[in-house]
């Protein structure tokens, strides 16, 4: 009977540790690209005249 209790305790401990690791799972994602819309392009004068 002690072997049965030992196996039950070990299986509960293993299941508890696996579920704790799954809760902290990091899903790799690609970051969003940094984009700032330019108010002007580099054609023409600095005043914005084309």
mmCIF file of the N, C-alpha and C atoms, coordinates in Angstrom:
data_MODEL
# 
_entry.id   MODEL 
# 
loop_
_atom_site.group_PDB 
_atom_site.id 
_atom_site.type_symbol 
_atom_site.label_atom_id 
_atom_site.label_alt_id 
_atom_site.label_comp_id 
_atom_site.label_asym_id 
_atom_site.label_entity_id 
_atom_site.label_seq_id 
_atom_site.pdbx_PDB_ins_code 
_atom_site.Cartn_x 
_atom_site.Cartn_y 
_atom_site.Cartn_z 
_atom_site.occupancy 
_atom_site.B_iso_or_equiv 
_atom_site.pdbx_formal_charge 
_atom_site.auth_seq_id 
_atom_site.auth_comp_id 
_atom_site.auth_asym_id 
_atom_site.auth_atom_id 
_atom_site.pdbx_PDB_model_num 
ATOM 1   N N  . UNK A 1 1  ? 0.808  -1.197 0.000   1.00 0.00 ? 1  UNK A N  1 
ATOM 2   C CA . UNK A 1 1  ? 0.000  0.000  0.000   1.00 0.00 ? 1  UNK A CA 1 
ATOM 3   C C  . UNK A 1 1  ? 0.854  1.265  0.000   1.00 0.00 ? 1  UNK A C  1 
ATOM 4   N N  . UNK A 1 2  ? 2.011  1.221  0.590   1.00 0.00 ? 2  UNK A N  1 
ATOM 5   C CA . UNK A 1 2  ? 2.857  2.407  0.623   1.00 0.00 ? 2  UNK A CA 1 
ATOM 6   C C  . UNK A 1 2  ? 3.387  2.745  -0.773  1.00 0.00 ? 2  UNK A C  1 
ATOM 7   N N  . UNK A 1 3  ? 3.600  1.725  -1.605  1.00 0.00 ? 3  UNK A N  1 
ATOM 8   C CA . UNK A 1 3  ? 4.044  1.977  -2.977  1.00 0.00 ? 3  UNK A CA 1 
ATOM 9   C C  . UNK A 1 3  ? 2.935  2.677  -3.752  1.00 0.00 ? 3  UNK A C  1 
ATOM 10  N N  . UNK A 1 4  ? 1.709  2.278  -3.511  1.00 0.00 ? 4  UNK A N  1 
ATOM 11  C CA . UNK A 1 4  ? 0.570  2.902  -4.187  1.00 0.00 ? 4  UNK A CA 1 
ATOM 12  C C  . UNK A 1 4  ? 0.445  4.376  -3.771  1.00 0.00 ? 4  UNK A C  1 
ATOM 13  N N  . UNK A 1 5  ? 0.605  4.643  -2.495  1.00 0.00 ? 5  UNK A N  1 
ATOM 14  C CA . UNK A 1 5  ? 0.529  6.025  -2.011  1.00 0.00 ? 5  UNK A CA 1 
ATOM 15  C C  . UNK A 1 5  ? 1.690  6.839  -2.565  1.00 0.00 ? 5  UNK A C  1 
ATOM 16  N N  . UNK A 1 6  ? 2.872  6.232  -2.623  1.00 0.00 ? 6  UNK A N  1 
ATOM 17  C CA . UNK A 1 6  ? 4.040  6.920  -3.165  1.00 0.00 ? 6  UNK A CA 1 
ATOM 18  C C  . UNK A 1 6  ? 3.842  7.262  -4.638  1.00 0.00 ? 6  UNK A C  1 
ATOM 19  N N  . UNK A 1 7  ? 3.330  6.317  -5.413  1.00 0.00 ? 7  UNK A N  1 
ATOM 20  C CA . UNK A 1 7  ? 3.079  6.578  -6.829  1.00 0.00 ? 7  UNK A CA 1 
ATOM 21  C C  . UNK A 1 7  ? 1.991  7.630  -7.022  1.00 0.00 ? 7  UNK A C  1 
ATOM 22  N N  . UNK A 1 8  ? 0.966  7.592  -6.201  1.00 0.00 ? 8  UNK A N  1 
ATOM 23  C CA . UNK A 1 8  ? -0.098 8.596  -6.299  1.00 0.00 ? 8  UNK A CA 1 
ATOM 24  C C  . UNK A 1 8  ? 0.441  9.987  -5.968  1.00 0.00 ? 8  UNK A C  1 
ATOM 25  N N  . UNK A 1 9  ? 1.240  10.081 -4.933  1.00 0.00 ? 9  UNK A N  1 
ATOM 26  C CA . UNK A 1 9  ? 1.830  11.373 -4.568  1.00 0.00 ? 9  UNK A CA 1 
ATOM 27  C C  . UNK A 1 9  ? 2.777  11.899 -5.632  1.00 0.00 ? 9  UNK A C  1 
ATOM 28  N N  . UNK A 1 10 ? 3.576  10.994 -6.202  1.00 0.00 ? 10 UNK A N  1 
ATOM 29  C CA . UNK A 1 10 ? 4.506  11.404 -7.254  1.00 0.00 ? 10 UNK A CA 1 
ATOM 30  C C  . UNK A 1 10 ? 3.758  11.868 -8.495  1.00 0.00 ? 10 UNK A C  1 
ATOM 31  N N  . UNK A 1 11 ? 2.693  11.162 -8.854  1.00 0.00 ? 11 UNK A N  1 
ATOM 32  C CA . UNK A 1 11 ? 1.934  11.563 -10.041 1.00 0.00 ? 11 UNK A CA 1 
ATOM 33  C C  . UNK A 1 11 ? 1.231  12.897 -9.825  1.00 0.00 ? 11 UNK A C  1 
ATOM 34  N N  . UNK A 1 12 ? 0.732  13.128 -8.620  1.00 0.00 ? 12 UNK A N  1 
ATOM 35  C CA . UNK A 1 12 ? 0.099  14.426 -8.326  1.00 0.00 ? 12 UNK A CA 1 
ATOM 36  C C  . UNK A 1 12 ? 1.135  15.547 -8.392  1.00 0.00 ? 12 UNK A C  1 
ATOM 37  N N  . UNK A 1 13 ? 2.327  15.293 -7.862  1.00 0.00 ? 13 UNK A N  1 
ATOM 38  C CA . UNK A 1 13 ? 3.380  16.307 -7.897  1.00 0.00 ? 13 UNK A CA 1 
ATOM 39  C C  . UNK A 1 13 ? 3.811  16.604 -9.330  1.00 0.00 ? 13 UNK A C  1 
ATOM 40  N N  . UNK A 1 14 ? 3.916  15.568 -10.146 1.00 0.00 ? 14 UNK A N  1 
ATOM 41  C CA . UNK A 1 14 ? 4.307  15.768 -11.548 1.00 0.00 ? 14 UNK A CA 1 
ATOM 42  C C  . UNK A 1 14 ? 3.239  16.547 -12.297 1.00 0.00 ? 14 UNK A C  1 
ATOM 43  N N  . UNK A 1 15 ? 1.981  16.186 -12.094 1.00 0.00 ? 15 UNK A N  1 
ATOM 44  C CA . UNK A 1 15 ? 0.900  16.897 -12.774 1.00 0.00 ? 15 UNK A CA 1 
ATOM 45  C C  . UNK A 1 15 ? 0.819  18.354 -12.333 1.00 0.00 ? 15 UNK A C  1 
ATOM 46  N N  . UNK A 1 16 ? 1.067  18.620 -11.069 1.00 0.00 ? 16 UNK A N  1 
ATOM 47  C CA . UNK A 1 16 ? 1.024  19.996 -10.577 1.00 0.00 ? 16 UNK A CA 1 
ATOM 48  C C  . UNK A 1 16 ? 2.163  20.824 -11.168 1.00 0.00 ? 16 UNK A C  1 
ATOM 49  N N  . UNK A 1 17 ? 3.344  20.234 -11.300 1.00 0.00 ? 17 UNK A N  1 
ATOM 50  C CA . UNK A 1 17 ? 4.468  20.990 -11.849 1.00 0.00 ? 17 UNK A CA 1 
ATOM 51  C C  . UNK A 1 17 ? 4.303  21.226 -13.342 1.00 0.00 ? 17 UNK A C  1 
ATOM 52  N N  . UNK A 1 18 ? 3.721  20.283 -14.059 1.00 0.00 ? 18 UNK A N  1 
ATOM 53  C CA . UNK A 1 18 ? 3.510  20.459 -15.499 1.00 0.00 ? 18 UNK A CA 1 
ATOM 54  C C  . UNK A 1 18 ? 2.484  21.553 -15.748 1.00 0.00 ? 18 UNK A C  1 
ATOM 55  N N  . UNK A 1 19 ? 1.430  21.595 -14.966 1.00 0.00 ? 19 UNK A N  1 
ATOM 56  C CA . UNK A 1 19 ? 0.414  22.625 -15.168 1.00 0.00 ? 19 UNK A CA 1 
ATOM 57  C C  . UNK A 1 19 ? 0.953  24.003 -14.813 1.00 0.00 ? 19 UNK A C  1 
ATOM 58  N N  . UNK A 1 20 ? 1.856  24.095 -13.850 1.00 0.00 ? 20 UNK A N  1 
ATOM 59  C CA . UNK A 1 20 ? 2.437  25.387 -13.496 1.00 0.00 ? 20 UNK A CA 1 
ATOM 60  C C  . UNK A 1 20 ? 3.341  25.888 -14.611 1.00 0.00 ? 20 UNK A C  1 
ATOM 61  N N  . UNK A 1 21 ? 4.069  25.007 -15.262 1.00 0.00 ? 21 UNK A N  1 
ATOM 62  C CA . UNK A 1 21 ? 4.910  25.422 -16.373 1.00 0.00 ? 21 UNK A CA 1 
ATOM 63  C C  . UNK A 1 21 ? 4.073  25.831 -17.571 1.00 0.00 ? 21 UNK A C  1 
ATOM 64  N N  . UNK A 1 22 ? 2.964  25.159 -17.798 1.00 0.00 ? 22 UNK A N  1 
ATOM 65  C CA . UNK A 1 22 ? 2.121  25.497 -18.935 1.00 0.00 ? 22 UNK A CA 1 
ATOM 66  C C  . UNK A 1 22 ? 1.470  26.858 -18.747 1.00 0.00 ? 22 UNK A C  1 
ATOM 67  N N  . UNK A 1 23 ? 1.219  27.264 -17.518 1.00 0.00 ? 23 UNK A N  1 
ATOM 68  C CA . UNK A 1 23 ? 0.610  28.570 -17.273 1.00 0.00 ? 23 UNK A CA 1 
ATOM 69  C C  . UNK A 1 23 ? 1.581  29.697 -17.588 1.00 0.00 ? 23 UNK A C  1 
ATOM 70  N N  . UNK A 1 24 ? 2.878  29.443 -17.481 1.00 0.00 ? 24 UNK A N  1 
ATOM 71  C CA . UNK A 1 24 ? 3.886  30.464 -17.736 1.00 0.00 ? 24 UNK A CA 1 
ATOM 72  C C  . UNK A 1 24 ? 4.499  30.333 -19.123 1.00 0.00 ? 24 UNK A C  1 
ATOM 73  N N  . UNK A 1 25 ? 3.803  29.687 -20.019 1.00 0.00 ? 25 UNK A N  1 
ATOM 74  C CA . UNK A 1 25 ? 4.332  29.449 -21.355 1.00 0.00 ? 25 UNK A CA 1 
ATOM 75  C C  . UNK A 1 25 ? 4.462  30.767 -22.106 1.00 0.00 ? 25 UNK A C  1 
ATOM 76  N N  . UNK A 1 26 ? 5.626  30.990 -22.686 1.00 0.00 ? 26 UNK A N  1 
ATOM 77  C CA . UNK A 1 26 ? 5.873  32.204 -23.459 1.00 0.00 ? 26 UNK A CA 1 
ATOM 78  C C  . UNK A 1 26 ? 5.707  31.865 -24.931 1.00 0.00 ? 26 UNK A C  1 
ATOM 79  N N  . UNK A 1 27 ? 4.800  32.557 -25.579 1.00 0.00 ? 27 UNK A N  1 
ATOM 80  C CA . UNK A 1 27 ? 4.561  32.333 -27.002 1.00 0.00 ? 27 UNK A CA 1 
ATOM 81  C C  . UNK A 1 27 ? 5.379  33.362 -27.774 1.00 0.00 ? 27 UNK A C  1 
ATOM 82  N N  . UNK A 1 28 ? 6.326  32.921 -28.602 1.00 0.00 ? 28 UNK A N  1 
ATOM 83  C CA . UNK A 1 28 ? 7.150  33.886 -29.327 1.00 0.00 ? 28 UNK A CA 1 
ATOM 84  C C  . UNK A 1 28 ? 6.331  34.618 -30.391 1.00 0.00 ? 28 UNK A C  1 
ATOM 85  N N  . UNK A 1 29 ? 6.404  35.921 -30.392 1.00 0.00 ? 29 UNK A N  1 
ATOM 86  C CA . UNK A 1 29 ? 5.717  36.733 -31.392 1.00 0.00 ? 29 UNK A CA 1 
ATOM 87  C C  . UNK A 1 29 ? 6.701  37.734 -31.967 1.00 0.00 ? 29 UNK A C  1 
ATOM 88  N N  . UNK A 1 30 ? 6.466  38.139 -33.185 1.00 0.00 ? 30 UNK A N  1 
ATOM 89  C CA . UNK A 1 30 ? 7.313  39.149 -33.795 1.00 0.00 ? 30 UNK A CA 1 
ATOM 90  C C  . UNK A 1 30 ? 6.786  40.524 -33.398 1.00 0.00 ? 30 UNK A C  1 
ATOM 91  N N  . UNK A 1 31 ? 7.667  41.425 -33.010 1.00 0.00 ? 31 UNK A N  1 
ATOM 92  C CA . UNK A 1 31 ? 7.199  42.752 -32.614 1.00 0.00 ? 31 UNK A CA 1 
ATOM 93  C C  . UNK A 1 31 ? 6.685  43.537 -33.815 1.00 0.00 ? 31 UNK A C  1 
ATOM 94  N N  . UNK A 1 32 ? 5.779  44.440 -33.555 1.00 0.00 ? 32 UNK A N  1 
ATOM 95  C CA . UNK A 1 32 ? 5.248  45.288 -34.616 1.00 0.00 ? 32 UNK A CA 1 
ATOM 96  C C  . UNK A 1 32 ? 6.349  46.227 -35.102 1.00 0.00 ? 32 UNK A C  1 
ATOM 97  N N  . UNK A 1 33 ? 6.440  46.454 -36.398 1.00 0.00 ? 33 UNK A N  1 
ATOM 98  C CA . UNK A 1 33 ? 7.475  47.363 -36.899 1.00 0.00 ? 33 UNK A CA 1 
ATOM 99  C C  . UNK A 1 33 ? 7.180  48.806 -36.488 1.00 0.00 ? 33 UNK A C  1 
ATOM 100 N N  . UNK A 1 34 ? 8.245  49.522 -36.196 1.00 0.00 ? 34 UNK A N  1 
ATOM 101 C CA . UNK A 1 34 ? 8.104  50.923 -35.815 1.00 0.00 ? 34 UNK A CA 1 
ATOM 102 C C  . UNK A 1 34 ? 7.995  51.743 -37.095 1.00 0.00 ? 34 UNK A C  1 
ATOM 103 N N  . UNK A 1 35 ? 6.901  52.449 -37.240 1.00 0.00 ? 35 UNK A N  1 
ATOM 104 C CA . UNK A 1 35 ? 6.668  53.233 -38.445 1.00 0.00 ? 35 UNK A CA 1 
ATOM 105 C C  . UNK A 1 35 ? 6.058  54.567 -38.055 1.00 0.00 ? 35 UNK A C  1 
ATOM 106 N N  . UNK A 1 36 ? 6.679  55.612 -38.494 1.00 0.00 ? 36 UNK A N  1 
ATOM 107 C CA . UNK A 1 36 ? 6.132  56.945 -38.290 1.00 0.00 ? 36 UNK A CA 1 
ATOM 108 C C  . UNK A 1 36 ? 5.878  57.541 -39.661 1.00 0.00 ? 36 UNK A C  1 
ATOM 109 N N  . UNK A 1 37 ? 4.655  57.942 -39.920 1.00 0.00 ? 37 UNK A N  1 
ATOM 110 C CA . UNK A 1 37 ? 4.318  58.541 -41.206 1.00 0.00 ? 37 UNK A CA 1 
ATOM 111 C C  . UNK A 1 37 ? 5.012  59.893 -41.323 1.00 0.00 ? 37 UNK A C  1 
ATOM 112 N N  . UNK A 1 38 ? 5.735  60.065 -42.395 1.00 0.00 ? 38 UNK A N  1 
ATOM 113 C CA . UNK A 1 38 ? 6.446  61.318 -42.603 1.00 0.00 ? 38 UNK A CA 1 
ATOM 114 C C  . UNK A 1 38 ? 5.462  62.396 -43.036 1.00 0.00 ? 38 UNK A C  1 
ATOM 115 N N  . UNK A 1 39 ? 5.633  63.586 -42.510 1.00 0.00 ? 39 UNK A N  1 
ATOM 116 C CA . UNK A 1 39 ? 4.774  64.697 -42.892 1.00 0.00 ? 39 UNK A CA 1 
ATOM 117 C C  . UNK A 1 39 ? 5.120  65.241 -44.261 1.00 0.00 ? 39 UNK A C  1 
ATOM 118 N N  . UNK A 1 40 ? 6.299  64.898 -44.757 1.00 0.00 ? 40 UNK A N  1 
ATOM 119 C CA . UNK A 1 40 ? 6.735  65.351 -46.074 1.00 0.00 ? 40 UNK A CA 1 
ATOM 120 C C  . UNK A 1 40 ? 7.701  64.319 -46.624 1.00 0.00 ? 40 UNK A C  1 
ATOM 121 N N  . UNK A 1 41 ? 7.934  64.382 -47.926 1.00 0.00 ? 41 UNK A N  1 
ATOM 122 C CA . UNK A 1 41 ? 8.984  63.554 -48.512 1.00 0.00 ? 41 UNK A CA 1 
ATOM 123 C C  . UNK A 1 41 ? 10.174 64.458 -48.832 1.00 0.00 ? 41 UNK A C  1 
ATOM 124 N N  . UNK A 1 42 ? 11.255 63.905 -49.242 1.00 0.00 ? 42 UNK A N  1 
ATOM 125 C CA . UNK A 1 42 ? 12.472 64.679 -49.419 1.00 0.00 ? 42 UNK A CA 1 
ATOM 126 C C  . UNK A 1 42 ? 12.614 65.224 -50.841 1.00 0.00 ? 42 UNK A C  1 
ATOM 127 N N  . UNK A 1 43 ? 11.503 65.373 -51.554 1.00 0.00 ? 43 UNK A N  1 
ATOM 128 C CA . UNK A 1 43 ? 11.526 65.970 -52.889 1.00 0.00 ? 43 UNK A CA 1 
ATOM 129 C C  . UNK A 1 43 ? 11.094 67.424 -52.776 1.00 0.00 ? 43 UNK A C  1 
ATOM 130 N N  . UNK A 1 44 ? 11.778 68.307 -53.435 1.00 0.00 ? 44 UNK A N  1 
ATOM 131 C CA . UNK A 1 44 ? 11.388 69.713 -53.426 1.00 0.00 ? 44 UNK A CA 1 
ATOM 132 C C  . UNK A 1 44 ? 12.073 70.486 -52.314 1.00 0.00 ? 44 UNK A C  1 
ATOM 133 N N  . UNK A 1 45 ? 11.588 71.673 -52.081 1.00 0.00 ? 45 UNK A N  1 
ATOM 134 C CA . UNK A 1 45 ? 12.164 72.533 -51.057 1.00 0.00 ? 45 UNK A CA 1 
ATOM 135 C C  . UNK A 1 45 ? 11.754 72.063 -49.671 1.00 0.00 ? 45 UNK A C  1 
ATOM 136 N N  . UNK A 1 46 ? 12.441 72.598 -48.705 1.00 0.00 ? 46 UNK A N  1 
ATOM 137 C CA . UNK A 1 46 ? 12.138 72.237 -47.324 1.00 0.00 ? 46 UNK A CA 1 
ATOM 138 C C  . UNK A 1 46 ? 10.765 72.739 -46.899 1.00 0.00 ? 46 UNK A C  1 
ATOM 139 N N  . UNK A 1 47 ? 10.272 73.771 -47.557 1.00 0.00 ? 47 UNK A N  1 
ATOM 140 C CA . UNK A 1 47 ? 8.972  74.340 -47.208 1.00 0.00 ? 47 UNK A CA 1 
ATOM 141 C C  . UNK A 1 47 ? 7.824  73.449 -47.678 1.00 0.00 ? 47 UNK A C  1 
ATOM 142 N N  . UNK A 1 48 ? 8.135  72.393 -48.387 1.00 0.00 ? 48 UNK A N  1 
ATOM 143 C CA . UNK A 1 48 ? 7.098  71.467 -48.835 1.00 0.00 ? 48 UNK A CA 1 
ATOM 144 C C  . UNK A 1 48 ? 6.660  71.705 -50.262 1.00 0.00 ? 48 UNK A C  1 
ATOM 145 N N  . UNK A 1 49 ? 7.330  72.580 -50.986 1.00 0.00 ? 49 UNK A N  1 
ATOM 146 C CA . UNK A 1 49 ? 6.978  72.861 -52.379 1.00 0.00 ? 49 UNK A CA 1 
ATOM 147 C C  . UNK A 1 49 ? 7.593  71.782 -53.247 1.00 0.00 ? 49 UNK A C  1 
ATOM 148 N N  . UNK A 1 50 ? 6.795  71.238 -54.141 1.00 0.00 ? 50 UNK A N  1 
ATOM 149 C CA . UNK A 1 50 ? 7.331  70.196 -55.034 1.00 0.00 ? 50 UNK A CA 1 
ATOM 150 C C  . UNK A 1 50 ? 7.832  70.776 -56.318 1.00 0.00 ? 50 UNK A C  1 
# 
